[in-house]
Amino acid sequence: MAKYSKGAQKKVAKVMREKKAGTLKSGRSGKKVTSRKQAIAIGLSEARKAEAKVPKKASKKRAAKKTARKRGRKAKSG
């Protein structure tokens, strides 16, 4: 089963085209987006607002556990 819906994929693709053209701006500051990761995050955020099928954002706790697991160590709980 697909992780992301077609609608979400289209949103991210549209945002990536905007980034490449140099017209993608960040939300609050209105600065030009140059980071690929930031552009993808903006696309996924827009897709979530449009109620497309997108996995939940990783919480800091879950992200820390995942990183620790990758490194072969136990994550600190707290």
mmCIF file of the N, C-alpha and C atoms, coordinates in Angstrom:
data_MODEL
# 
_entry.id   MODEL 
# 
loop_
_atom_site.group_PDB 
_atom_site.id 
_atom_site.type_symbol 
_atom_site.label_atom_id 
_atom_site.label_alt_id 
_atom_site.label_comp_id 
_atom_site.label_asym_id 
_atom_site.label_entity_id 
_atom_site.label_seq_id 
_atom_site.pdbx_PDB_ins_code 
_atom_site.Cartn_x 
_atom_site.Cartn_y 
_atom_site.Cartn_z 
_atom_site.occupancy 
_atom_site.B_iso_or_equiv 
_atom_site.pdbx_formal_charge 
_atom_site.auth_seq_id 
_atom_site.auth_comp_id 
_atom_site.auth_asym_id 
_atom_site.auth_atom_id 
_atom_site.pdbx_PDB_model_num 
ATOM 1   N N  . MET A 1 1  ? 0.836  -1.186 0.000   1.00 0.00 ? 1  MET A N  1 
ATOM 2   C CA . MET A 1 1  ? 0.000  0.000  0.000   1.00 0.00 ? 1  MET A CA 1 
ATOM 3   C C  . MET A 1 1  ? 0.881  1.250  0.000   1.00 0.00 ? 1  MET A C  1 
ATOM 4   N N  . ALA A 1 2  ? 0.467  2.241  -0.741  1.00 0.00 ? 2  ALA A N  1 
ATOM 5   C CA . ALA A 1 2  ? 1.248  3.466  -0.881  1.00 0.00 ? 2  ALA A CA 1 
ATOM 6   C C  . ALA A 1 2  ? 1.231  4.271  0.414   1.00 0.00 ? 2  ALA A C  1 
ATOM 7   N N  . LYS A 1 3  ? 2.379  4.853  0.743   1.00 0.00 ? 3  LYS A N  1 
ATOM 8   C CA . LYS A 1 3  ? 2.487  5.686  1.938   1.00 0.00 ? 3  LYS A CA 1 
ATOM 9   C C  . LYS A 1 3  ? 1.815  7.036  1.709   1.00 0.00 ? 3  LYS A C  1 
ATOM 10  N N  . TYR A 1 4  ? 1.989  7.572  0.492   1.00 0.00 ? 4  TYR A N  1 
ATOM 11  C CA . TYR A 1 4  ? 1.469  8.893  0.150   1.00 0.00 ? 4  TYR A CA 1 
ATOM 12  C C  . TYR A 1 4  ? 0.442  8.772  -0.972  1.00 0.00 ? 4  TYR A C  1 
ATOM 13  N N  . SER A 1 5  ? -0.639 9.541  -0.889  1.00 0.00 ? 5  SER A N  1 
ATOM 14  C CA . SER A 1 5  ? -1.666 9.512  -1.930  1.00 0.00 ? 5  SER A CA 1 
ATOM 15  C C  . SER A 1 5  ? -1.169 10.248 -3.168  1.00 0.00 ? 5  SER A C  1 
ATOM 16  N N  . LYS A 1 6  ? -1.877 10.056 -4.280  1.00 0.00 ? 6  LYS A N  1 
ATOM 17  C CA . LYS A 1 6  ? -1.523 10.731 -5.539  1.00 0.00 ? 6  LYS A CA 1 
ATOM 18  C C  . LYS A 1 6  ? -1.593 12.251 -5.358  1.00 0.00 ? 6  LYS A C  1 
ATOM 19  N N  . GLY A 1 7  ? -2.585 12.699 -4.601  1.00 0.00 ? 7  GLY A N  1 
ATOM 20  C CA . GLY A 1 7  ? -2.746 14.136 -4.355  1.00 0.00 ? 7  GLY A CA 1 
ATOM 21  C C  . GLY A 1 7  ? -1.544 14.712 -3.618  1.00 0.00 ? 7  GLY A C  1 
ATOM 22  N N  . ALA A 1 8  ? -1.044 13.959 -2.633  1.00 0.00 ? 8  ALA A N  1 
ATOM 23  C CA . ALA A 1 8  ? 0.118  14.406 -1.875  1.00 0.00 ? 8  ALA A CA 1 
ATOM 24  C C  . ALA A 1 8  ? 1.352  14.446 -2.775  1.00 0.00 ? 8  ALA A C  1 
ATOM 25  N N  . GLN A 1 9  ? 1.493  13.450 -3.621  1.00 0.00 ? 9  GLN A N  1 
ATOM 26  C CA . GLN A 1 9  ? 2.629  13.394 -4.547  1.00 0.00 ? 9  GLN A CA 1 
ATOM 27  C C  . GLN A 1 9  ? 2.603  14.581 -5.507  1.00 0.00 ? 9  GLN A C  1 
ATOM 28  N N  . LYS A 1 10 ? 1.404  14.934 -5.964  1.00 0.00 ? 10 LYS A N  1 
ATOM 29  C CA . LYS A 1 10 ? 1.266  16.063 -6.886  1.00 0.00 ? 10 LYS A CA 1 
ATOM 30  C C  . LYS A 1 10 ? 1.633  17.376 -6.197  1.00 0.00 ? 10 LYS A C  1 
ATOM 31  N N  . LYS A 1 11 ? 1.217  17.523 -4.923  1.00 0.00 ? 11 LYS A N  1 
ATOM 32  C CA . LYS A 1 11 ? 1.530  18.740 -4.173  1.00 0.00 ? 11 LYS A CA 1 
ATOM 33  C C  . LYS A 1 11 ? 3.044  18.909 -4.033  1.00 0.00 ? 11 LYS A C  1 
ATOM 34  N N  . VAL A 1 12 ? 3.719  17.810 -3.658  1.00 0.00 ? 12 VAL A N  1 
ATOM 35  C CA . VAL A 1 12 ? 5.169  17.869 -3.471  1.00 0.00 ? 12 VAL A CA 1 
ATOM 36  C C  . VAL A 1 12 ? 5.854  18.160 -4.806  1.00 0.00 ? 12 VAL A C  1 
ATOM 37  N N  . ALA A 1 13 ? 5.383  17.549 -5.878  1.00 0.00 ? 13 ALA A N  1 
ATOM 38  C CA . ALA A 1 13 ? 5.963  17.776 -7.202  1.00 0.00 ? 13 ALA A CA 1 
ATOM 39  C C  . ALA A 1 13 ? 5.811  19.242 -7.620  1.00 0.00 ? 13 ALA A C  1 
ATOM 40  N N  . LYS A 1 14 ? 4.646  19.812 -7.325  1.00 0.00 ? 14 LYS A N  1 
ATOM 41  C CA . LYS A 1 14 ? 4.384  21.216 -7.670  1.00 0.00 ? 14 LYS A CA 1 
ATOM 42  C C  . LYS A 1 14 ? 5.335  22.145 -6.906  1.00 0.00 ? 14 LYS A C  1 
ATOM 43  N N  . VAL A 1 15 ? 5.514  21.853 -5.629  1.00 0.00 ? 15 VAL A N  1 
ATOM 44  C CA . VAL A 1 15 ? 6.389  22.659 -4.790  1.00 0.00 ? 15 VAL A CA 1 
ATOM 45  C C  . VAL A 1 15 ? 7.842  22.544 -5.258  1.00 0.00 ? 15 VAL A C  1 
ATOM 46  N N  . MET A 1 16 ? 8.241  21.338 -5.657  1.00 0.00 ? 16 MET A N  1 
ATOM 47  C CA . MET A 1 16 ? 9.617  21.141 -6.128  1.00 0.00 ? 16 MET A CA 1 
ATOM 48  C C  . MET A 1 16 ? 9.869  21.916 -7.431  1.00 0.00 ? 16 MET A C  1 
ATOM 49  N N  . ARG A 1 17 ? 8.863  21.977 -8.281  1.00 0.00 ? 17 ARG A N  1 
ATOM 50  C CA . ARG A 1 17 ? 8.995  22.774 -9.512  1.00 0.00 ? 17 ARG A CA 1 
ATOM 51  C C  . ARG A 1 17 ? 9.148  24.262 -9.171  1.00 0.00 ? 17 ARG A C  1 
ATOM 52  N N  . GLU A 1 18 ? 8.363  24.720 -8.188  1.00 0.00 ? 18 GLU A N  1 
ATOM 53  C CA . GLU A 1 18 ? 8.459  26.116 -7.746  1.00 0.00 ? 18 GLU A CA 1 
ATOM 54  C C  . GLU A 1 18 ? 9.850  26.411 -7.187  1.00 0.00 ? 18 GLU A C  1 
ATOM 55  N N  . LYS A 1 19 ? 10.389 25.465 -6.407  1.00 0.00 ? 19 LYS A N  1 
ATOM 56  C CA . LYS A 1 19 ? 11.723 25.640 -5.834  1.00 0.00 ? 19 LYS A CA 1 
ATOM 57  C C  . LYS A 1 19 ? 12.754 25.756 -6.948  1.00 0.00 ? 19 LYS A C  1 
ATOM 58  N N  . LYS A 1 20 ? 12.642 24.877 -7.937  1.00 0.00 ? 20 LYS A N  1 
ATOM 59  C CA . LYS A 1 20 ? 13.597 24.883 -9.042  1.00 0.00 ? 20 LYS A CA 1 
ATOM 60  C C  . LYS A 1 20 ? 13.526 26.195 -9.831  1.00 0.00 ? 20 LYS A C  1 
ATOM 61  N N  . ALA A 1 21 ? 12.311 26.717 -9.971  1.00 0.00 ? 21 ALA A N  1 
ATOM 62  C CA . ALA A 1 21 ? 12.126 27.977 -10.695 1.00 0.00 ? 21 ALA A CA 1 
ATOM 63  C C  . ALA A 1 21 ? 12.554 29.180 -9.852  1.00 0.00 ? 21 ALA A C  1 
ATOM 64  N N  . GLY A 1 22 ? 12.716 28.959 -8.536  1.00 0.00 ? 22 GLY A N  1 
ATOM 65  C CA . GLY A 1 22 ? 13.135 30.041 -7.649  1.00 0.00 ? 22 GLY A CA 1 
ATOM 66  C C  . GLY A 1 22 ? 11.989 30.905 -7.161  1.00 0.00 ? 22 GLY A C  1 
ATOM 67  N N  . THR A 1 23 ? 10.754 30.394 -7.260  1.00 0.00 ? 23 THR A N  1 
ATOM 68  C CA . THR A 1 23 ? 9.593  31.181 -6.843  1.00 0.00 ? 23 THR A CA 1 
ATOM 69  C C  . THR A 1 23 ? 8.987  30.704 -5.526  1.00 0.00 ? 23 THR A C  1 
ATOM 70  N N  . LEU A 1 24 ? 9.547  29.638 -4.939  1.00 0.00 ? 24 LEU A N  1 
ATOM 71  C CA . LEU A 1 24 ? 9.008  29.110 -3.690  1.00 0.00 ? 24 LEU A CA 1 
ATOM 72  C C  . LEU A 1 24 ? 9.474  29.957 -2.519  1.00 0.00 ? 24 LEU A C  1 
ATOM 73  N N  . LYS A 1 25 ? 8.510  30.450 -1.742  1.00 0.00 ? 25 LYS A N  1 
ATOM 74  C CA . LYS A 1 25 ? 8.808  31.290 -0.579  1.00 0.00 ? 25 LYS A CA 1 
ATOM 75  C C  . LYS A 1 25 ? 8.375  30.560 0.686   1.00 0.00 ? 25 LYS A C  1 
ATOM 76  N N  . SER A 1 26 ? 9.091  30.810 1.791   1.00 0.00 ? 26 SER A N  1 
ATOM 77  C CA . SER A 1 26 ? 8.704  30.204 3.054   1.00 0.00 ? 26 SER A CA 1 
ATOM 78  C C  . SER A 1 26 ? 7.533  30.985 3.631   1.00 0.00 ? 26 SER A C  1 
ATOM 79  N N  . GLY A 1 27 ? 6.784  30.343 4.503   1.00 0.00 ? 27 GLY A N  1 
ATOM 80  C CA . GLY A 1 27 ? 5.547  30.914 5.015   1.00 0.00 ? 27 GLY A CA 1 
ATOM 81  C C  . GLY A 1 27 ? 5.662  32.232 5.741   1.00 0.00 ? 27 GLY A C  1 
ATOM 82  N N  . ARG A 1 28 ? 6.314  32.253 6.878   1.00 0.00 ? 28 ARG A N  1 
ATOM 83  C CA . ARG A 1 28 ? 6.332  33.446 7.721   1.00 0.00 ? 28 ARG A CA 1 
ATOM 84  C C  . ARG A 1 28 ? 7.223  34.551 7.198   1.00 0.00 ? 28 ARG A C  1 
ATOM 85  N N  . SER A 1 29 ? 8.483  34.200 6.953   1.00 0.00 ? 29 SER A N  1 
ATOM 86  C CA . SER A 1 29 ? 9.443  35.245 6.587   1.00 0.00 ? 29 SER A CA 1 
ATOM 87  C C  . SER A 1 29 ? 9.308  35.663 5.132   1.00 0.00 ? 29 SER A C  1 
ATOM 88  N N  . GLY A 1 30 ? 8.809  34.779 4.291   1.00 0.00 ? 30 GLY A N  1 
ATOM 89  C CA . GLY A 1 30 ? 8.661  35.092 2.878   1.00 0.00 ? 30 GLY A CA 1 
ATOM 90  C C  . GLY A 1 30 ? 9.972  35.017 2.110   1.00 0.00 ? 30 GLY A C  1 
ATOM 91  N N  . LYS A 1 31 ? 11.010 34.431 2.744   1.00 0.00 ? 31 LYS A N  1 
ATOM 92  C CA . LYS A 1 31 ? 12.301 34.288 2.090   1.00 0.00 ? 31 LYS A CA 1 
ATOM 93  C C  . LYS A 1 31 ? 12.247 33.161 1.057   1.00 0.00 ? 31 LYS A C  1 
ATOM 94  N N  . LYS A 1 32 ? 13.142 33.240 0.076   1.00 0.00 ? 32 LYS A N  1 
ATOM 95  C CA . LYS A 1 32 ? 13.199 32.219 -0.957  1.00 0.00 ? 32 LYS A CA 1 
ATOM 96  C C  . LYS A 1 32 ? 13.733 30.919 -0.362  1.00 0.00 ? 32 LYS A C  1 
ATOM 97  N N  . VAL A 1 33 ? 13.085 29.803 -0.675  1.00 0.00 ? 33 VAL A N  1 
ATOM 98  C CA . VAL A 1 33 ? 13.501 28.499 -0.172  1.00 0.00 ? 33 VAL A CA 1 
ATOM 99  C C  . VAL A 1 33 ? 14.579 27.936 -1.092  1.00 0.00 ? 33 VAL A C  1 
ATOM 100 N N  . THR A 1 34 ? 15.714 27.532 -0.496  1.00 0.00 ? 34 THR A N  1 
ATOM 101 C CA . THR A 1 34 ? 16.800 26.953 -1.289  1.00 0.00 ? 34 THR A CA 1 
ATOM 102 C C  . THR A 1 34 ? 17.061 25.503 -0.909  1.00 0.00 ? 34 THR A C  1 
ATOM 103 N N  . SER A 1 35 ? 16.574 25.084 0.242   1.00 0.00 ? 35 SER A N  1 
ATOM 104 C CA . SER A 1 35 ? 16.809 23.739 0.743   1.00 0.00 ? 35 SER A CA 1 
ATOM 105 C C  . SER A 1 35 ? 15.784 22.761 0.167   1.00 0.00 ? 35 SER A C  1 
ATOM 106 N N  . ARG A 1 36 ? 16.273 21.635 -0.334  1.00 0.00 ? 36 ARG A N  1 
ATOM 107 C CA . ARG A 1 36 ? 15.403 20.590 -0.885  1.00 0.00 ? 36 ARG A CA 1 
ATOM 108 C C  . ARG A 1 36 ? 14.502 20.019 0.210   1.00 0.00 ? 36 ARG A C  1 
ATOM 109 N N  . LYS A 1 37 ? 15.079 19.769 1.389   1.00 0.00 ? 37 LYS A N  1 
ATOM 110 C CA . LYS A 1 37 ? 14.312 19.216 2.504   1.00 0.00 ? 37 LYS A CA 1 
ATOM 111 C C  . LYS A 1 37 ? 13.190 20.158 2.935   1.00 0.00 ? 37 LYS A C  1 
ATOM 112 N N  . GLN A 1 38 ? 13.492 21.452 2.967   1.00 0.00 ? 38 GLN A N  1 
ATOM 113 C CA . GLN A 1 38 ? 12.483 22.425 3.371   1.00 0.00 ? 38 GLN A CA 1 
ATOM 114 C C  . GLN A 1 38 ? 11.357 22.462 2.348   1.00 0.00 ? 38 GLN A C  1 
ATOM 115 N N  . ALA A 1 39 ? 11.709 22.358 1.061   1.00 0.00 ? 39 ALA A N  1 
ATOM 116 C CA . ALA A 1 39 ? 10.694 22.368 0.003   1.00 0.00 ? 39 ALA A CA 1 
ATOM 117 C C  . ALA A 1 39 ? 9.768  21.168 0.143   1.00 0.00 ? 39 ALA A C  1 
ATOM 118 N N  . ILE A 1 40 ? 10.325 20.001 0.423   1.00 0.00 ? 40 ILE A N  1 
ATOM 119 C CA . ILE A 1 40 ? 9.514  18.791 0.606   1.00 0.00 ? 40 ILE A CA 1 
ATOM 120 C C  . ILE A 1 40 ? 8.603  18.956 1.820   1.00 0.00 ? 40 ILE A C  1 
ATOM 121 N N  . ALA A 1 41 ? 9.134  19.523 2.894   1.00 0.00 ? 41 ALA A N  1 
ATOM 122 C CA . ALA A 1 41 ? 8.336  19.745 4.105   1.00 0.00 ? 41 ALA A CA 1 
ATOM 123 C C  . ALA A 1 41 ? 7.161  20.670 3.820   1.00 0.00 ? 41 ALA A C  1 
ATOM 124 N N  . ILE A 1 42 ? 7.382  21.695 3.019   1.00 0.00 ? 42 ILE A N  1 
ATOM 125 C CA . ILE A 1 42 ? 6.307  22.618 2.653   1.00 0.00 ? 42 ILE A CA 1 
ATOM 126 C C  . ILE A 1 42 ? 5.242  21.886 1.840   1.00 0.00 ? 42 ILE A C  1 
ATOM 127 N N  . GLY A 1 43 ? 5.675  21.054 0.894   1.00 0.00 ? 43 GLY A N  1 
ATOM 128 C CA . GLY A 1 43 ? 4.741  20.283 0.070   1.00 0.00 ? 43 GLY A CA 1 
ATOM 129 C C  . GLY A 1 43 ? 3.902  19.331 0.892   1.00 0.00 ? 43 GLY A C  1 
ATOM 130 N N  . LEU A 1 44 ? 4.525  18.638 1.832   1.00 0.00 ? 44 LEU A N  1 
ATOM 131 C CA . LEU A 1 44 ? 3.790  17.700 2.686   1.00 0.00 ? 44 LEU A CA 1 
ATOM 132 C C  . LEU A 1 44 ? 2.830  18.442 3.611   1.00 0.00 ? 44 LEU A C  1 
ATOM 133 N N  . SER A 1 45 ? 3.243  19.605 4.074   1.00 0.00 ? 45 SER A N  1 
ATOM 134 C CA . SER A 1 45 ? 2.382  20.419 4.929   1.00 0.00 ? 45 SER A CA 1 
ATOM 135 C C  . SER A 1 45 ? 1.135  20.854 4.157   1.00 0.00 ? 45 SER A C  1 
ATOM 136 N N  . GLU A 1 46 ? 1.336  21.298 2.920   1.00 0.00 ? 46 GLU A N  1 
ATOM 137 C CA . GLU A 1 46 ? 0.196  21.689 2.076   1.00 0.00 ? 46 GLU A CA 1 
ATOM 138 C C  . GLU A 1 46 ? -0.720 20.506 1.809   1.00 0.00 ? 46 GLU A C  1 
ATOM 139 N N  . ALA A 1 47 ? -0.122 19.335 1.602   1.00 0.00 ? 47 ALA A N  1 
ATOM 140 C CA . ALA A 1 47 ? -0.917 18.130 1.350   1.00 0.00 ? 47 ALA A CA 1 
ATOM 141 C C  . ALA A 1 47 ? -1.754 17.764 2.578   1.00 0.00 ? 47 ALA A C  1 
ATOM 142 N N  . ARG A 1 48 ? -1.158 17.914 3.772   1.00 0.00 ? 48 ARG A N  1 
ATOM 143 C CA . ARG A 1 48 ? -1.907 17.625 5.006   1.00 0.00 ? 48 ARG A CA 1 
ATOM 144 C C  . ARG A 1 48 ? -3.100 18.571 5.148   1.00 0.00 ? 48 ARG A C  1 
ATOM 145 N N  . LYS A 1 49 ? -2.872 19.844 4.818   1.00 0.00 ? 49 LYS A N  1 
ATOM 146 C CA . LYS A 1 49 ? -3.959 20.824 4.900   1.00 0.00 ? 49 LYS A CA 1 
ATOM 147 C C  . LYS A 1 49 ? -5.075 20.490 3.919   1.00 0.00 ? 49 LYS A C  1 
ATOM 148 N N  . ALA A 1 50 ? -4.699 19.903 2.769   1.00 0.00 ? 50 ALA A N  1 
ATOM 149 C CA . ALA A 1 50 ? -5.686 19.528 1.762   1.00 0.00 ? 50 ALA A CA 1 
ATOM 150 C C  . ALA A 1 50 ? -6.295 18.153 2.054   1.00 0.00 ? 50 ALA A C  1 
ATOM 151 N N  . GLU A 1 51 ? -5.936 17.598 3.232   1.00 0.00 ? 51 GLU A N  1 
ATOM 152 C CA . GLU A 1 51 ? -6.446 16.308 3.698   1.00 0.00 ? 51 GLU A CA 1 
ATOM 153 C C  . GLU A 1 51 ? -6.086 15.150 2.781   1.00 0.00 ? 51 GLU A C  1 
ATOM 154 N N  . ALA A 1 52 ? -4.895 15.204 2.186   1.00 0.00 ? 52 ALA A N  1 
ATOM 155 C CA . ALA A 1 52 ? -4.390 14.088 1.394   1.00 0.00 ? 52 ALA A CA 1 
ATOM 156 C C  . ALA A 1 52 ? -3.778 13.070 2.355   1.00 0.00 ? 52 ALA A C  1 
ATOM 157 N N  . LYS A 1 53 ? -3.603 11.841 1.878   1.00 0.00 ? 53 LYS A N  1 
ATOM 158 C CA . LYS A 1 53 ? -3.054 10.784 2.727   1.00 0.00 ? 53 LYS A CA 1 
ATOM 159 C C  . LYS A 1 53 ? -1.539 10.974 2.862   1.00 0.00 ? 53 LYS A C  1 
ATOM 160 N N  . VAL A 1 54 ? -1.122 11.416 4.054   1.00 0.00 ? 54 VAL A N  1 
ATOM 161 C CA . VAL A 1 54 ? 0.288  11.651 4.354   1.00 0.00 ? 54 VAL A CA 1 
ATOM 162 C C  . VAL A 1 54 ? 0.539  11.110 5.756   1.00 0.00 ? 54 VAL A C  1 
ATOM 163 N N  . PRO A 1 55 ? 1.643  10.366 5.972   1.00 0.00 ? 55 PRO A N  1 
ATOM 164 C CA . PRO A 1 55 ? 1.929  9.879  7.329   1.00 0.00 ? 55 PRO A CA 1 
ATOM 165 C C  . PRO A 1 55 ? 2.085  11.028 8.311   1.00 0.00 ? 55 PRO A C  1 
ATOM 166 N N  . LYS A 1 56 ? 1.830  10.737 9.584   1.00 0.00 ? 56 LYS A N  1 
ATOM 167 C CA . LYS A 1 56 ? 1.957  11.753 10.623  1.00 0.00 ? 56 LYS A CA 1 
ATOM 168 C C  . LYS A 1 56 ? 3.391  12.223 10.741  1.00 0.00 ? 56 LYS A C  1 
ATOM 169 N N  . LYS A 1 57 ? 3.571  13.447 11.241  1.00 0.00 ? 57 LYS A N  1 
ATOM 170 C CA . LYS A 1 57 ? 4.916  13.970 11.502  1.00 0.00 ? 57 LYS A CA 1 
ATOM 171 C C  . LYS A 1 57 ? 5.528  13.144 12.621  1.00 0.00 ? 57 LYS A C  1 
ATOM 172 N N  . ALA A 1 58 ? 6.829  12.907 12.555  1.00 0.00 ? 58 ALA A N  1 
ATOM 173 C CA . ALA A 1 58 ? 7.519  12.175 13.614  1.00 0.00 ? 58 ALA A CA 1 
ATOM 174 C C  . ALA A 1 58 ? 7.688  13.092 14.815  1.00 0.00 ? 58 ALA A C  1 
ATOM 175 N N  . SER A 1 59 ? 7.303  12.600 15.987  1.00 0.00 ? 59 SER A N  1 
ATOM 176 C CA . SER A 1 59 ? 7.500  13.394 17.195  1.00 0.00 ? 59 SER A CA 1 
ATOM 177 C C  . SER A 1 59 ? 8.975  13.352 17.563  1.00 0.00 ? 59 SER A C  1 
ATOM 178 N N  . LYS A 1 60 ? 9.421  14.285 18.368  1.00 0.00 ? 60 LYS A N  1 
ATOM 179 C CA . LYS A 1 60 ? 10.836 14.339 18.748  1.00 0.00 ? 60 LYS A CA 1 
ATOM 180 C C  . LYS A 1 60 ? 11.243 13.065 19.484  1.00 0.00 ? 60 LYS A C  1 
ATOM 181 N N  . LYS A 1 61 ? 10.357 12.555 20.328  1.00 0.00 ? 61 LYS A N  1 
ATOM 182 C CA . LYS A 1 61 ? 10.648 11.359 21.107  1.00 0.00 ? 61 LYS A CA 1 
ATOM 183 C C  . LYS A 1 61 ? 10.827 10.157 20.180  1.00 0.00 ? 61 LYS A C  1 
ATOM 184 N N  . ARG A 1 62 ? 9.909  10.028 19.217  1.00 0.00 ? 62 ARG A N  1 
ATOM 185 C CA . ARG A 1 62 ? 9.962  8.913  18.274  1.00 0.00 ? 62 ARG A CA 1 
ATOM 186 C C  . ARG A 1 62 ? 11.197 9.023  17.378  1.00 0.00 ? 62 ARG A C  1 
ATOM 187 N N  . ALA A 1 63 ? 11.537 10.235 16.981  1.00 0.00 ? 63 ALA A N  1 
ATOM 188 C CA . ALA A 1 63 ? 12.709 10.465 16.136  1.00 0.00 ? 63 ALA A CA 1 
ATOM 189 C C  . ALA A 1 63 ? 13.987 10.108 16.893  1.00 0.00 ? 63 ALA A C  1 
ATOM 190 N N  . ALA A 1 64 ? 14.037 10.437 18.184  1.00 0.00 ? 64 ALA A N  1 
ATOM 191 C CA . ALA A 1 64 ? 15.209 10.126 19.002  1.00 0.00 ? 64 ALA A CA 1 
ATOM 192 C C  . ALA A 1 64 ? 15.382 8.612  19.144  1.00 0.00 ? 64 ALA A C  1 
ATOM 193 N N  . LYS A 1 65 ? 14.267 7.905  19.331  1.00 0.00 ? 65 LYS A N  1 
ATOM 194 C CA . LYS A 1 65 ? 14.324 6.450  19.442  1.00 0.00 ? 65 LYS A CA 1 
ATOM 195 C C  . LYS A 1 65 ? 14.827 5.831  18.145  1.00 0.00 ? 65 LYS A C  1 
ATOM 196 N N  . LYS A 1 66 ? 14.327 6.341  17.026  1.00 0.00 ? 66 LYS A N  1 
ATOM 197 C CA . LYS A 1 66 ? 14.718 5.819  15.722  1.00 0.00 ? 66 LYS A CA 1 
ATOM 198 C C  . LYS A 1 66 ? 16.212 6.032  15.478  1.00 0.00 ? 66 LYS A C  1 
ATOM 199 N N  . THR A 1 67 ? 16.705 7.206  15.825  1.00 0.00 ? 67 THR A N  1 
ATOM 200 C CA . THR A 1 67 ? 18.121 7.528  15.650  1.00 0.00 ? 67 THR A CA 1 
ATOM 201 C C  . THR A 1 67 ? 18.976 6.627  16.538  1.00 0.00 ? 67 THR A C  1 
ATOM 202 N N  . ALA A 1 68 ? 18.542 6.447  17.780  1.00 0.00 ? 68 ALA A N  1 
ATOM 203 C CA . ALA A 1 68 ? 19.282 5.611  18.718  1.00 0.00 ? 68 ALA A CA 1 
ATOM 204 C C  . ALA A 1 68 ? 19.309 4.164  18.237  1.00 0.00 ? 68 ALA A C  1 
ATOM 205 N N  . ARG A 1 69 ? 18.194 3.707  17.701  1.00 0.00 ? 69 ARG A N  1 
ATOM 206 C CA . ARG A 1 69 ? 18.107 2.338  17.195  1.00 0.00 ? 69 ARG A CA 1 
ATOM 207 C C  . ARG A 1 69 ? 19.069 2.135  16.023  1.00 0.00 ? 69 ARG A C  1 
ATOM 208 N N  . LYS A 1 70 ? 19.161 3.159  15.183  1.00 0.00 ? 70 LYS A N  1 
ATOM 209 C CA . LYS A 1 70 ? 20.069 3.090  14.036  1.00 0.00 ? 70 LYS A CA 1 
ATOM 210 C C  . LYS A 1 70 ? 21.523 2.978  14.507  1.00 0.00 ? 70 LYS A C  1 
ATOM 211 N N  . ARG A 1 71 ? 21.830 3.674  15.577  1.00 0.00 ? 71 ARG A N  1 
ATOM 212 C CA . ARG A 1 71 ? 23.195 3.691  16.087  1.00 0.00 ? 71 ARG A CA 1 
ATOM 213 C C  . ARG A 1 71 ? 23.481 2.495  16.993  1.00 0.00 ? 71 ARG A C  1 
ATOM 214 N N  . GLY A 1 72 ? 22.450 1.703  17.304  1.00 0.00 ? 72 GLY A N  1 
ATOM 215 C CA . GLY A 1 72 ? 22.627 0.507  18.121  1.00 0.00 ? 72 GLY A CA 1 
ATOM 216 C C  . GLY A 1 72 ? 22.702 0.774  19.607  1.00 0.00 ? 72 GLY A C  1 
ATOM 217 N N  . ARG A 1 73 ? 22.108 1.872  20.044  1.00 0.00 ? 73 ARG A N  1 
ATOM 218 C CA . ARG A 1 73 ? 22.092 2.223  21.455  1.00 0.00 ? 73 ARG A CA 1 
ATOM 219 C C  . ARG A 1 73 ? 20.668 2.345  21.945  1.00 0.00 ? 73 ARG A C  1 
ATOM 220 N N  . LYS A 1 74 ? 20.547 2.313  23.246  1.00 0.00 ? 74 LYS A N  1 
ATOM 221 C CA . LYS A 1 74 ? 19.238 2.488  23.864  1.00 0.00 ? 74 LYS A CA 1 
ATOM 222 C C  . LYS A 1 74 ? 18.900 3.967  23.947  1.00 0.00 ? 74 LYS A C  1 
ATOM 223 N N  . ALA A 1 75 ? 17.678 4.358  23.593  1.00 0.00 ? 75 ALA A N  1 
ATOM 224 C CA . ALA A 1 75 ? 17.261 5.757  23.681  1.00 0.00 ? 75 ALA A CA 1 
ATOM 225 C C  . ALA A 1 75 ? 17.005 6.135  25.126  1.00 0.00 ? 75 ALA A C  1 
ATOM 226 N N  . LYS A 1 76 ? 17.400 7.352  25.494  1.00 0.00 ? 76 LYS A N  1 
ATOM 227 C CA . LYS A 1 76 ? 17.126 7.840  26.849  1.00 0.00 ? 76 LYS A CA 1 
ATOM 228 C C  . LYS A 1 76 ? 15.661 8.181  26.959  1.00 0.00 ? 76 LYS A C  1 
ATOM 229 N N  . SER A 1 77 ? 15.032 7.696  28.003  1.00 0.00 ? 77 SER A N  1 
ATOM 230 C CA . SER A 1 77 ? 13.618 8.047  28.216  1.00 0.00 ? 77 SER A CA 1 
ATOM 231 C C  . SER A 1 77 ? 13.572 9.252  29.144  1.00 0.00 ? 77 SER A C  1 
ATOM 232 N N  . GLY A 1 78 ? 12.725 10.194 28.767  1.00 0.00 ? 78 GLY A N  1 
ATOM 233 C CA . GLY A 1 78 ? 12.623 11.369 29.622  1.00 0.00 ? 78 GLY A CA 1 
ATOM 234 C C  . GLY A 1 78 ? 12.115 12.564 28.975  1.00 0.00 ? 78 GLY A C  1 
# 
